[in-house]
Amino acid sequence: PASFVPPRHGTQTIMIVTSLIPFIAERSSVEVGLKASRMWLLHPIEKFLDYCKEDWDYYCEKMRKEGRSGPEFPYTKEVAGKILQDYQKEHAASLAKQKAAAGG
């Protein structure tokens, strides 16, 4: 069995809980980094791109069967790596700015 928490309920719950329990709010900055590092560990960019290309090719093949043409997969590992690197730099700068604003 699985459960689903509607986004509105989940957001409101987190806001209430973190306002009542400051430790949870403080801990969330640690968890964000942990979640990101786990995601990249389990889904490295090469593996992610392979999945994306497979999905892209599946839909292009469906289009070809209907007599249409579809573009080739537009991302190389180099392009995706550059996009990821740019994101990581922006994210690090954003975290540093937040930390400075918080007095850390």
C-alpha positions in Angstrom: 0.0 0.0 0.0 1.1 3.5 -0.7 -0.1 6.8 0.7 -0.3 10.2 -0.9 -0.3 13.5 1.0 -1.9 16.3 -1.1 0.6 19.1 -1.7 -1.4 21.7 0.1 -1.7 19.6 3.2 1.9 18.6 3.1 3.1 22.2 2.8 0.9 23.5 5.6 1.9 20.6 7.8 5.6 21.3 7.3 5.2 25.0 7.9 3.4 24.4 11.2 5.7 21.7 12.4 8.9 23.7 11.6 7.5 26.8 13.2 6.8 24.8 16.4 10.0 22.8 16.4 12.9 25.0 15.4 15.3 22.0 15.4 13.5 20.6 12.4 13.8 23.9 10.5 17.5 24.1 11.3 18.0 20.5 10.2 16.3 20.9 6.8 19.4 22.7 5.4 21.4 19.6 6.1 18.8 17.3 4.7 18.6 19.3 1.4 22.3 18.7 0.7 22.0 15.1 1.7 19.1 14.4 -0.6 20.9 16.1 -3.5 24.1 14.1 -2.9 22.1 10.8 -2.7 20.2 11.6 -5.8 23.4 12.2 -7.8 25.0 9.1 -6.3 22.1 6.9 -7.3 21.4 8.6 -10.6 24.7 9.9 -12.1 24.3 12.2 -15.1 25.3 9.5 -17.6 22.7 7.1 -16.3 20.1 9.9 -16.2 20.9 10.9 -19.8 20.6 7.2 -20.9 17.1 7.0 -19.4 16.1 10.3 -21.0 17.4 9.2 -24.5 15.6 5.9 -24.2 12.4 7.7 -23.4 12.9 10.2 -26.1 13.7 7.5 -28.7 10.6 5.6 -27.6 8.3 8.5 -28.4 10.1 9.4 -31.6 9.6 5.8 -32.8 5.9 6.1 -32.1 5.8 9.2 -34.2 7.7 7.5 -37.0 5.2 4.7 -37.0 2.5 7.3 -37.6 4.5 8.8 -40.5 5.9 11.7 -38.6 9.5 12.6 -37.9 11.0 13.5 -34.6 14.2 15.3 -33.8 17.2 13.4 -32.5 18.0 13.6 -28.8 19.4 17.1 -28.3 21.7 16.5 -25.3 25.2 15.1 -25.2 26.9 14.2 -22.0 29.1 17.2 -22.4 26.1 19.6 -22.7 24.3 18.0 -19.8 27.5 18.1 -17.7 27.9 21.8 -18.4 24.3 22.5 -17.5 24.7 20.5 -14.2 28.0 22.3 -13.4 26.3 25.7 -14.0 23.4 24.7 -11.7 25.8 23.5 -9.0 27.7 26.8 -9.0 24.4 28.8 -8.9 23.1 26.5 -6.1 26.3 26.9 -4.1 26.2 30.7 -4.5 22.5 30.7 -3.4 23.3 28.6 -0.3 26.2 30.9 0.6 24.0 33.9 0.3 21.3 32.4 2.5 23.9 31.4 5.1 25.3 35.0 5.1 21.8 36.5 5.4 21.2 34.2 8.4 24.4 35.4 10.1 26.4 32.3 9.5 
